[in-house]
Amino acid sequence: MVSIQIPNYGQFNIKHIVCDYNGTIAKDGKLAPGIKDIFKLLSENYNVHVITADTFGTVKKELESVDITVKILSSSNHTQEKGEYIKTLGSKYCASIGNGNNDVEMLQESALSIAIMGDEGCATSTLMKSNIVCKSITDALLLFIKQKRLIATLRS
């Protein structure tokens, strides 16, 4: 677990980083460049999770060499299932990253939430539930490695 104190904002005790797959860390089922290396760095201090409906059927192959947890959604309500997954992990210990409408409950349940404004865009509802918006998944994930960036963004 990593504790991050944000002046005049609060303290985060992050144990889990949960990422949506398509539109967030992948495009058309293919993992974004450099993500495996960043996940390896993050795994030194955090439990990294990828949660997905696996629309393209590629998530396990794309992430096979990385020590993370992959959760493939199985219900008919992916929005709710993602939110429940965060609750199961312990909401107050989770940071989540997503871009789609079905990420809203996941972001809402997490202590820290990041919306990605990538090639697929970002659902307005997801944007409104996030603490931070980033232009790329690389920028978002690096906030947990270079924590002063996170502090600079959220302090007041």
Residue pairs with C-beta under 8 A, 6 or more apart in sequence:
1 13
1 14
1 15
1 93
2 13
2 14
2 15
2 45
2 46
2 144
2 147
3 11
3 12
3 13
3 14
4 11
4 12
4 13
4 14
4 147
4 150
4 151
5 11
5 151
6 12
6 150
6 151
6 154
6 155
7 151
7 155
7 156
8 155
8 156
9 154
9 155
9 156
12 95
12 111
12 112
13 92
13 93
13 111
14 46
14 93
14 94
14 95
14 111
14 112
14 144
15 46
15 47
15 89
15 90
15 93
15 94
16 46
16 47
16 48
16 49
16 89
16 90
16 93
16 94
16 95
17 42
17 46
17 47
17 48
17 49
17 94
17 95
17 96
17 97
17 141
17 144
18 49
18 50
18 51
18 85
18 86
18 89
18 94
18 95
18 96
18 97
18 106
18 110
19 25
19 48
19 49
19 50
19 51
19 96
19 97
19 98
19 137
20 50
20 51
20 52
20 82
20 96
20 97
20 98
20 99
20 100
20 102
20 103
20 106
21 50
21 51
21 52
21 54
21 59
22 28
22 29
22 52
22 53
22 55
22 56
22 100
22 120
23 98
23 99
23 100
23 116
23 118
23 119
23 120
24 97
24 98
24 99
24 100
24 103
24 116
24 118
24 137
25 31
25 32
25 35
25 50
25 97
25 137
26 32
26 58
26 59
26 62
27 118
27 119
27 120
28 56
29 55
29 56
29 57
29 58
29 59
29 62
30 58
30 62
31 62
31 63
32 136
32 137
32 138
34 138
35 137
35 138
35 141
36 63
36 65
36 66
38 138
38 141
38 142
38 145
39 48
39 63
39 66
39 68
39 141
40 66
40 67
41 145
42 48
42 141
42 144
42 145
43 66
43 67
43 68
45 144
46 144
47 68
47 69
48 66
48 68
48 69
49 68
49 69
49 70
49 71
49 85
49 89
50 59
50 63
50 68
50 69
50 70
50 71
51 71
51 73
51 82
51 85
51 106
52 59
52 70
52 71
52 72
52 73
53 72
53 73
53 78
53 102
54 60
54 72
54 73
59 70
59 72
60 70
63 70
71 85
73 81
73 82
74 81
75 81
78 102
79 101
79 102
79 103
79 104
79 105
79 106
80 105
82 98
82 102
82 103
82 105
82 106
83 105
83 106
83 108
83 109
85 106
86 94
86 96
86 105
86 106
86 109
86 110
87 109
91 109
91 110
91 111
92 111
93 111
94 109
94 110
94 111
94 112
95 110
95 111
95 112
95 113
95 114
95 144
96 103
96 106
96 107
96 109
96 110
96 112
96 113
96 114
97 113
97 114
97 115
97 116
97 137
97 140
97 141
98 106
98 107
98 113
98 114
98 115
98 116
98 126
99 115
99 116
99 117
99 118
99 120
99 121
99 122
99 123
99 126
100 120
100 122
100 123
100 126
101 123
101 125
101 126
103 115
103 123
103 126
104 123
104 125
104 126
104 129
106 113
107 113
107 114
107 115
107 126
107 129
107 130
108 129
112 131
112 132
113 129
113 130
113 131
113 132
114 130
114 131
114 132
114 133
114 134
114 140
114 143
115 122
115 126
115 127
115 129
115 130
115 132
115 133
115 134
116 122
116 133
116 134
116 135
116 136
116 137
116 140
117 127
117 133
117 134
117 135
118 135
118 136
118 137
122 133
127 133
131 154
132 140
132 143
132 150
132 153
132 154
134 140
134 143
142 149
143 149
143 150
143 153
144 150
